[in-house]
Amino acid sequence: MPRNQTVKSYVFAVGRRREAVARVRLYNAAKAVINGVGLKKGDIIVNNKPIQEYFRFGPYAPIYNKFILSTGISGKYPLSIKVEGGGLNGQLDAVILGMARVLDKLDREKFHKILRDHGYLTRDARKRERRKVGMGGKARRKKQSPKR
């Protein structure tokens, strides 16, 4: 093997939603070391925090837990996720899409039908509508015209 080539011990995928971008790494090894922190099977780290700590707000937990349970990856793979941009809701959607894509890359025959049936592989393309000139600072609002 050439000197500048390294063996990747992970599978990589990107998930996007609105302005949020999530870069997901699923490690093949039982243990992985990221930034000096050891990850074991089942650990999901988002921006160097456990997923429960990063998405603390109550309604977010059932969303990612449903994904983990429906795919059956609980306690099987260590995942490292870097997410940036957008708000927490867009970031969570980007993370779930990234995790779905990485599982699809890892074992297409096992995961593809489950992910497709639950709608996890579908990218939500809706974006914020841009502001138009002469609309009083909003996308669709018209300026009020004087009556007299």
Beta strands, then each sheet from edge to edge (+ up, - down):
strand 1: 10-17
strand 2: 20-27
strand 3: 31-34
strand 4: 37-40
strand 5: 44-46
strand 6: 49-50
strand 7: 79-84
sheet 1: 1+ 2- 7+ 5+ 6-
sheet 2: 3+ 4-
end
